[in-house]
């Protein structure tokens, strides 16, 4: 059975929680005729920790020009469009900086990434500095950046708001081969529109390229090592960097780890199970409030929530807005976005109460819009995060692979076993079979050396989007890594868990102090 990304929401930018307020281990992608996609990946210059790749020296030699931008400073870093072709055009990576509060004792720069793929590191900076420890703020210039394809950097664009509405909002069936063929055509048409607007960028938004960009950022900042904190998908980006440039890894924290060596199907099943477990925790919380609109029986309450979504497939609920009613797809988005943090569970209670008492779903509509970065009042998409998620995820994933109804039925069965409530949703929607741009290179194994700096992986036992097992797996796969565990709910841990986690991460970033093996907070 081949695999493809499902309609997995996971790996979303960690600051969704604001609701509550070719080296070893790489492989070259090949097309159906056996040649490499795009430029000849086999002849691509390979950056190592000790040398600048031939033909790309000017990118490593550039000097940054900082400008004031509100509370921070901003600059632009140039990187090559195509890391397999030194003659390709330059594109821009937007970065911003919160300067260290104690310049005399500054350690260097700390690059941060919130996840996605598609999350804006520029936006994340303000959120990060609000919870980072004082010692971190004193020791580092904290650097946010929008990866290639995202936000204020050279960004992918796939069309106007109506185009995005038509692609992301409707409920599309996937019960027959004809449904899958229509989905493939829909993806192919969408991709063609992306290419018409964004050109060759579409073939070059893979994670390996973004990790190479990070090394240029490191050099442009004047740092010998990359100090880095990545959350969610940002852990995949960080681990990819560590595989490519092990000798320049400084203090690296990977919070909410993605086991990206799993197949797309395995990742989807893991996430489906994770959100089902988070739903159970929510139900138990709701029942303890004394005003829960759900049944006092956990399994009956689970069925009630499932019925909200599946009934909306046939009979969408009024949203209170002029453009769309709340269908099954929007209903599930509205539910799962609140499961990223227990601080958001009260929003889900309010949304359920509205449906039961008024027969409307305006809160669910707003919650779904929050997840998609689509403003409920105006109907405008406020960022390109969803488009970037699709472009990067499909390029890294199973672009160009065949998909049959037998594959779909097998996937649906696996998803529904993992998640009786959401499994149908995780298994539906267009995948990446018709995406025309497989990555030039992917990481298919990790062999991070023992003599490099130890990497700190942080895992949360109740994390729905990046299950705790993934943190265990990534720690083992890296080898030279230590696992720090938060025993709690929600997606990621640093800055939203407890002082035990925060203090351990701060000590690691500032002093390089590795927590004792097996530390649980």
C-alpha positions as CSV (number, residue, x, y, z in Angstrom):
1,X,0.0,0.0,0.0
2,X,1.3,3.4,-0.9
3,X,0.9,6.2,1.5
4,X,-0.2,9.8,1.1
5,X,-0.8,12.7,3.5
6,X,-4.4,12.6,4.7
7,X,-6.4,15.7,5.8
8,X,-4.2,15.7,8.8
9,X,-4.3,19.0,10.7
10,X,-1.4,18.2,12.9
11,X,1.9,19.9,13.0
12,X,0.1,23.2,13.2
13,X,1.9,26.2,14.5
14,X,2.3,26.0,18.2
15,X,1.0,29.6,18.8
16,X,-2.5,28.3,17.8
17,X,-2.6,28.1,21.6
18,X,-3.1,31.8,21.6
19,X,-6.8,30.8,21.6
20,X,-6.5,30.9,25.4
21,X,-5.2,34.4,25.3
22,X,23.3,15.3,0.3
23,X,24.8,13.9,3.4
24,X,24.3,10.5,4.9
25,X,20.6,9.9,5.4
26,X,19.3,11.8,2.4
27,X,17.8,10.5,-0.7
28,X,17.1,12.0,-4.1
29,X,13.5,12.1,-5.4
30,X,13.0,10.5,-8.8
31,X,10.2,10.9,-11.3
32,X,8.3,8.1,-13.0
33,X,11.0,7.8,-15.7
34,X,13.7,7.4,-13.1
35,X,15.2,10.8,-13.5
36,X,15.5,13.4,-10.7
37,X,12.8,16.0,-10.2
38,X,13.8,19.5,-11.3
39,X,17.6,19.9,-11.5
40,X,19.8,16.9,-11.2
41,X,19.7,16.2,-7.5
42,X,22.6,13.7,-7.7
43,X,25.0,16.5,-8.8
44,X,23.8,18.9,-6.1
45,X,26.5,20.5,-4.0
46,X,26.4,19.2,-0.5
47,X,27.0,21.6,2.3
48,X,28.8,20.2,5.3
49,X,29.6,21.7,8.6
50,X,33.2,22.4,7.6
51,X,32.8,24.0,4.1
52,X,30.6,26.3,2.1
53,X,29.1,24.5,-1.0
54,X,30.7,25.4,-4.2
55,X,28.8,28.1,-6.1
56,X,26.9,29.4,-3.1
57,X,29.7,31.4,-1.5
58,X,28.0,34.7,-2.0
59,X,25.1,33.7,0.1
60,X,27.4,32.8,3.0
61,X,29.3,36.1,2.7
62,X,26.3,38.4,2.7
63,X,26.0,41.1,5.4
64,X,22.6,41.9,6.9
65,X,21.0,45.3,7.0
66,X,18.8,45.6,10.1
67,X,15.9,48.1,10.3
68,X,13.4,48.9,13.0
69,X,10.0,47.2,12.7
70,X,7.9,48.0,15.8
71,X,9.3,46.4,18.9
72,X,12.0,44.5,17.0
73,X,14.5,44.7,14.2
74,X,14.0,43.2,10.8
75,X,16.3,42.1,7.9
76,X,16.3,40.0,4.8
77,X,18.5,37.1,4.0
78,X,19.1,35.9,0.4
79,X,19.2,32.2,-0.3
80,X,19.2,30.3,-3.6
81,X,15.8,29.3,-5.1
82,X,17.2,25.9,-5.9
83,X,19.9,24.4,-3.7
84,X,20.7,21.9,-6.5
85,X,21.5,24.8,-9.0
86,X,24.0,27.5,-8.0
87,X,22.8,29.5,-11.1
88,X,19.2,29.7,-9.9
89,X,17.7,33.0,-8.8
90,X,17.9,34.3,-5.3
91,X,14.8,34.3,-3.0
92,X,14.4,36.2,0.3
93,X,14.0,34.9,3.8
94,X,12.5,37.5,6.2
95,X,13.9,37.5,9.7
96,X,13.3,39.6,12.8
97,X,15.3,40.0,16.0
98,X,14.6,40.6,19.7
99,X,18.0,41.7,20.9
100,X,19.5,40.1,24.0
101,X,18.7,42.2,27.0
102,X,22.3,41.8,28.3
103,X,24.6,42.4,25.3
104,X,27.7,42.0,27.5
105,X,26.9,38.4,28.4
106,X,25.3,37.4,25.1
107,X,25.8,33.8,24.0
108,X,24.8,34.4,20.4
109,X,21.6,34.0,18.4
110,X,18.7,31.7,19.0
111,X,16.7,30.8,15.9
112,X,13.1,29.8,16.6
113,X,10.4,28.1,14.5
114,X,6.8,27.5,15.6
115,X,5.8,24.6,13.3
116,X,3.3,24.2,10.5
117,X,4.7,23.7,8.0
118,X,3.5,27.2,7.2
119,X,3.8,28.9,10.6
120,X,5.3,32.3,10.7
121,X,8.4,32.7,12.8
122,X,8.1,36.4,12.5
123,X,4.7,36.3,14.2
124,X,6.0,33.7,16.7
125,X,8.7,36.0,18.0
126,X,6.4,38.1,20.0
127,X,4.7,35.1,21.5
128,X,8.0,33.4,22.3
129,X,9.6,36.4,24.1
130,X,6.5,36.7,26.3
131,X,7.3,33.3,28.0
132,X,11.0,32.6,27.5
133,X,13.0,32.7,30.7
134,X,14.9,35.8,31.7
135,X,18.2,34.0,31.3
136,X,17.3,33.1,27.7
137,X,16.3,36.7,26.9
138,X,19.6,38.0,28.4
139,X,21.8,35.5,26.6
140,X,20.4,35.4,23.1
141,X,19.3,37.6,20.2
142,X,16.1,35.7,19.5
143,X,15.6,35.4,15.8
144,X,12.3,34.6,14.1
145,X,12.1,33.7,10.5
146,X,9.5,32.8,7.9
147,X,10.8,29.7,6.0
148,X,10.9,29.7,2.2
149,X,7.4,29.7,0.9
150,X,5.9,31.2,4.0
151,X,4.5,34.6,5.0
152,X,6.9,37.6,4.5
153,X,9.6,35.5,2.8
154,X,9.3,34.6,-0.9
155,X,6.0,32.9,-0.5
156,X,3.8,30.5,-2.3
157,X,0.5,31.9,-3.7
158,X,-2.2,29.7,-5.1
159,X,-4.9,32.1,-5.9
160,X,-7.6,34.4,-4.4
161,X,-9.8,33.8,-1.4
162,X,-12.5,32.1,-3.5
163,X,-10.0,29.6,-4.9
164,X,-8.8,28.8,-1.4
165,X,-12.4,28.5,-0.1
166,X,-13.3,26.0,-2.9
167,X,-10.2,23.9,-2.1
168,X,-10.2,23.8,1.7
169,X,-13.7,24.3,3.0
170,X,-16.2,21.9,1.2
171,X,-16.8,18.3,2.3
172,X,-15.5,16.1,-0.5
173,X,-16.4,12.4,-0.5
174,X,-13.8,9.7,-1.0
175,X,-16.0,6.6,-1.1
176,X,-15.4,5.5,-4.7
177,X,-12.5,5.5,-7.3
178,X,-14.4,8.3,-9.1
179,X,-14.2,10.4,-5.9
180,X,-10.5,9.8,-5.7
181,X,-10.0,10.6,-9.4
182,X,-11.9,13.9,-8.9
183,X,-9.8,14.7,-5.9
184,X,-6.6,14.1,-7.9
185,X,-7.9,16.4,-10.6
186,X,-8.8,19.0,-8.0
187,X,-5.3,18.9,-6.6
188,X,-3.7,19.0,-10.1
189,X,-5.8,22.1,-11.0
190,X,-4.9,23.7,-7.7
191,X,-1.2,23.0,-8.2
192,X,-1.4,24.4,-11.7
193,X,-2.8,27.6,-10.3
194,X,0.0,27.7,-7.8
195,X,2.6,27.3,-10.5
196,X,1.0,30.0,-12.6
197,X,1.4,32.5,-9.8
198,X,4.4,31.2,-7.9
199,X,6.5,29.7,-10.7
200,X,9.6,27.6,-9.9
201,X,9.2,28.3,-6.1
202,X,6.6,25.5,-6.0
203,X,9.3,22.9,-6.7
204,X,11.6,24.2,-4.1
205,X,9.8,24.5,-0.8
206,X,11.0,21.2,0.7
207,X,12.3,20.9,4.2
208,X,15.8,20.0,3.2
209,X,16.0,23.3,1.3
210,X,14.6,25.2,4.3
211,X,17.2,23.6,6.6
212,X,20.0,24.7,4.2
213,X,18.6,28.2,4.4
214,X,19.0,28.0,8.2
215,X,22.7,27.5,7.7
216,X,22.9,30.6,5.6
217,X,21.0,32.5,8.3
218,X,23.5,31.2,10.9
219,X,26.4,32.4,8.8
220,X,24.8,35.8,8.1
221,X,24.3,36.3,11.8
222,X,28.0,35.7,12.4
223,X,27.4,32.6,14.6
224,X,29.8,29.5,14.4
225,X,27.0,27.3,15.7
226,X,23.2,27.3,15.2
227,X,21.3,27.6,18.5
228,X,17.7,26.6,17.8
229,X,14.3,25.9,19.3
230,X,11.8,24.3,17.0
231,X,8.2,23.3,17.9
232,X,6.0,20.8,16.2
233,X,7.0,20.7,12.5
234,X,9.9,22.9,13.6
235,X,11.4,19.7,15.2
236,X,11.5,18.1,11.7
237,X,13.3,21.2,10.4
238,X,15.7,21.1,13.3
239,X,16.5,17.4,13.0
240,X,17.0,17.8,9.3
241,X,19.5,20.6,10.0
242,X,21.3,18.3,12.5
243,X,21.6,15.6,9.9
244,X,23.0,18.0,7.3
245,X,25.2,20.1,9.5
246,X,26.0,18.1,12.7
247,X,29.2,20.0,13.4
248,X,27.5,23.4,13.6
249,X,24.7,22.3,15.9
250,X,24.8,24.4,19.1
251,X,22.1,24.2,21.7
252,X,19.1,22.6,19.9
253,X,15.7,22.0,21.5
254,X,13.0,20.0,19.7
255,X,9.6,20.5,21.4
256,X,6.6,18.4,20.3
257,X,8.6,16.1,18.2
258,X,7.6,14.8,14.8
259,X,8.7,11.3,13.9
260,X,9.1,12.2,10.2
261,X,10.7,8.9,9.4
262,X,7.3,7.3,9.7
263,X,5.2,6.9,6.6
264,X,2.5,9.5,5.9
265,X,-0.1,6.9,6.8
266,X,1.6,6.1,10.1
267,X,1.8,9.7,11.0
268,X,-1.9,10.2,10.2
269,X,-3.0,7.3,12.3
270,X,-0.8,8.5,15.2
271,X,-2.4,11.9,15.0
272,X,-5.9,10.5,14.8
273,X,-5.3,8.4,17.9
274,X,-3.8,11.5,19.6
275,X,-6.8,13.7,19.0
276,X,-9.1,10.9,20.1
277,X,-7.3,10.7,23.4
278,X,-7.3,14.5,23.8
279,X,-11.1,14.4,23.2
280,X,-11.4,11.9,26.1
281,X,-9.5,14.3,28.4
282,X,-11.7,17.1,27.3
283,X,-14.9,15.2,28.0
284,X,-13.7,14.3,31.5
285,X,-12.9,18.0,32.1
286,X,-16.3,19.0,30.8
287,X,-18.1,16.6,33.0
288,X,-16.3,18.0,36.0
289,X,-17.5,21.5,35.4
290,X,-21.0,20.8,36.6
291,X,-22.5,22.6,33.6
292,X,-21.4,20.3,30.8
293,X,-23.9,20.0,27.9
294,X,-22.8,16.5,27.2
295,X,-23.8,13.2,28.7
296,X,-22.3,12.1,32.1
297,X,-21.2,8.9,30.4
298,X,-17.9,9.3,28.6
299,X,-18.7,7.0,25.6
300,X,-22.1,8.6,25.1
301,X,-20.5,12.0,25.2
302,X,-18.0,10.9,22.6
303,X,-20.8,9.8,20.4
304,X,-22.6,13.1,20.8
305,X,-19.5,15.0,19.6
306,X,-19.1,12.6,16.7
307,X,-22.7,13.2,15.8
308,X,-22.2,16.9,15.7
309,X,-19.7,16.5,12.9
310,X,-21.2,13.7,10.9
311,X,-24.7,15.2,11.0
312,X,-23.2,18.4,9.6
313,X,-22.1,16.5,6.6
314,X,-25.7,16.1,5.6
315,X,-27.2,19.1,7.2
316,X,-24.7,22.0,7.7
317,X,-25.6,24.3,10.6
318,X,-26.1,28.0,10.2
319,X,-22.9,29.9,11.0
320,X,-24.5,33.3,11.4
321,X,-22.3,34.5,8.6
322,X,-23.3,35.1,5.0
323,X,-20.7,33.0,3.1
324,X,-20.8,29.5,4.5
325,X,-22.7,27.2,6.9
326,X,-20.8,24.9,9.1
327,X,-20.3,21.6,7.3
328,X,-18.6,18.5,8.6
329,X,-15.1,19.7,7.6
330,X,-15.5,23.1,9.4
331,X,-17.1,21.4,12.4
332,X,-14.1,19.1,12.9
333,X,-11.6,21.9,12.4
334,X,-13.5,23.8,15.1
335,X,-13.4,20.9,17.5
336,X,-9.7,19.9,17.1
337,X,-8.3,23.4,17.2
338,X,-9.4,23.6,20.9
339,X,-7.8,20.3,21.7
340,X,-4.3,21.8,21.3
341,X,-4.5,23.2,24.8
342,X,-6.6,22.6,27.9
343,X,-6.8,26.3,28.2
344,X,-9.0,26.3,25.1
345,X,-11.5,23.6,26.2
346,X,-14.0,26.2,27.5
347,X,-14.4,27.5,24.0
348,X,-15.4,24.0,22.9
349,X,-18.0,23.8,25.7
350,X,-19.4,27.2,24.6
351,X,-19.6,26.0,21.0
352,X,-21.4,22.8,21.9
353,X,-23.8,24.7,24.1
354,X,-24.6,27.1,21.2
355,X,-25.5,24.2,18.9
356,X,-27.7,22.5,21.5
357,X,-29.5,25.6,22.7
358,X,-29.8,27.6,19.5
359,X,-29.2,25.3,16.6
360,X,-26.4,27.5,15.2
361,X,-22.7,27.1,15.0
362,X,-21.2,30.6,14.9
363,X,-18.5,29.7,17.5
364,X,-17.5,26.6,15.6
365,X,-17.2,28.7,12.5
366,X,-15.0,31.2,14.2
367,X,-12.8,28.4,15.7
368,X,-12.4,26.8,12.2
369,X,-11.4,30.2,10.8
370,X,-8.9,30.6,13.5
371,X,-7.3,27.4,12.6
372,X,-7.2,28.1,8.9
373,X,-6.1,31.7,9.3
374,X,-9.4,32.8,7.7
375,X,-11.2,35.8,9.2
376,X,-14.8,34.9,10.0
377,X,-16.1,38.5,9.6
378,X,-14.5,39.3,6.3
379,X,-14.0,35.9,4.8
380,X,-10.4,36.9,4.0
381,X,-7.5,34.5,4.4
382,X,-5.1,36.4,6.7
383,X,-2.0,34.4,5.8
384,X,-0.7,31.8,3.4
385,X,-0.2,29.2,6.1
386,X,-2.7,26.7,4.7
387,X,-1.3,27.0,1.2
388,X,2.3,26.6,2.5
389,X,1.2,23.6,4.6
390,X,-0.1,21.9,1.5
391,X,2.9,22.9,-0.7
392,X,5.6,21.9,1.8
393,X,3.7,18.8,3.1
394,X,3.0,17.4,-0.3
395,X,6.5,18.2,-1.6
396,X,8.1,16.4,1.3
397,X,5.5,13.6,1.3
398,X,4.0,11.3,-1.3
399,X,3.9,13.6,-4.3
400,X,3.3,11.7,-7.5
401,X,2.4,8.4,-5.9
402,X,-0.6,6.3,-7.2
403,X,-3.6,5.9,-4.9
404,X,-6.5,3.5,-5.4
405,X,-9.8,2.9,-3.7
406,X,-8.3,-0.2,-2.1
407,X,-5.7,2.0,-0.5
408,X,-8.4,4.4,0.6
409,X,-10.5,1.7,2.2
410,X,-7.5,0.3,4.1
411,X,-6.6,3.8,5.2
412,X,-10.1,4.6,6.4
413,X,-10.3,1.4,8.4
414,X,-7.0,2.2,10.1
415,X,-8.1,5.8,10.8
416,X,-11.5,4.7,12.2
417,X,-9.8,2.2,14.5
418,X,-7.5,4.8,15.8
419,X,-10.2,7.4,16.2
420,X,-13.9,6.4,16.2
421,X,-14.9,10.1,16.4
422,X,-12.6,11.7,13.8
423,X,-11.2,8.8,11.8
424,X,-13.5,9.3,8.8
425,X,-12.3,12.9,8.6
426,X,-8.6,12.1,8.8
427,X,-9.1,9.6,6.0
428,X,-11.0,12.0,3.6
429,X,-9.9,14.9,1.5
430,X,-7.5,15.3,-1.3
431,X,-4.0,13.9,-0.7
432,X,-0.8,14.4,-2.6
433,X,-1.1,11.8,-5.4
434,X,-1.4,14.5,-8.1
435,X,1.1,16.9,-6.6
436,X,3.7,17.4,-9.4
437,X,6.8,18.3,-7.3
438,X,8.5,15.6,-5.2
439,X,11.3,17.0,-3.1
440,X,14.8,17.1,-4.6
441,X,16.1,15.5,-1.4
442,X,14.5,13.9,1.7
443,X,15.9,12.6,4.9
444,X,15.2,8.9,5.2
445,X,17.4,8.1,8.2
446,X,19.2,9.9,11.0
447,X,22.7,9.2,12.1
448,X,23.6,12.2,14.3
449,X,27.1,11.7,15.6
450,X,28.0,11.0,19.2
451,X,30.7,13.6,19.3
452,X,28.3,16.4,18.3
453,X,26.4,18.5,20.8
454,X,23.6,16.6,22.5
455,X,20.1,17.6,21.3
456,X,17.2,18.0,23.8
457,X,13.9,16.5,22.7
458,X,10.8,17.5,24.7
459,X,7.6,15.4,24.6
460,X,4.2,15.8,26.2
461,X,2.4,12.6,27.3
462,X,-1.1,14.0,26.2
463,X,0.0,15.8,23.0
464,X,-2.7,15.2,20.3
465,X,-0.8,16.6,17.3
466,X,2.6,15.1,17.9
467,X,2.1,12.0,20.1
468,X,4.5,11.3,22.9
469,X,5.7,8.1,21.2
470,X,7.1,10.3,18.4
471,X,9.3,12.1,20.9
472,X,10.6,8.8,22.1
473,X,11.2,7.7,18.6
474,X,13.0,10.8,17.5
475,X,15.2,10.7,20.5
476,X,16.2,7.1,19.7
477,X,16.6,7.9,16.0
478,X,18.9,10.8,16.7
479,X,20.9,8.7,19.1
480,X,22.9,11.6,20.6
481,X,19.8,13.1,22.2
482,X,18.0,13.3,25.6
483,X,14.3,13.2,26.2
484,X,12.6,15.6,28.6
485,X,9.0,14.6,29.4
486,X,6.0,16.8,30.4
487,X,3.3,14.7,32.0
488,X,0.3,16.7,30.9
489,X,-2.1,17.7,28.1
490,X,-1.7,19.8,25.1
491,X,0.6,20.4,22.2
492,X,4.3,21.1,23.1
493,X,5.5,22.0,26.5
494,X,8.0,24.8,26.8
495,X,6.2,28.0,27.9
496,X,2.9,26.4,28.5
497,X,3.5,23.6,31.0
498,X,5.3,24.2,34.3
499,X,8.4,25.6,35.8
500,X,10.1,22.2,35.8
501,X,10.0,22.1,32.0
502,X,10.8,25.8,31.5
503,X,13.7,25.8,33.9
504,X,15.2,22.7,32.3
505,X,15.0,24.1,28.8
506,X,16.3,27.5,29.9
507,X,19.3,25.8,31.6
508,X,20.0,23.7,28.5
509,X,19.8,26.7,26.2
510,X,21.9,29.1,28.3
511,X,24.4,26.7,30.0
512,X,24.2,23.5,27.9
513,X,23.0,21.6,31.0
514,X,21.4,18.4,29.8
515,X,18.5,17.2,32.1
516,X,19.1,13.8,33.8
517,X,18.0,10.9,31.7
518,X,14.4,10.0,32.2
519,X,13.4,13.4,33.7
520,X,9.6,13.7,33.9
521,X,8.0,17.0,34.9
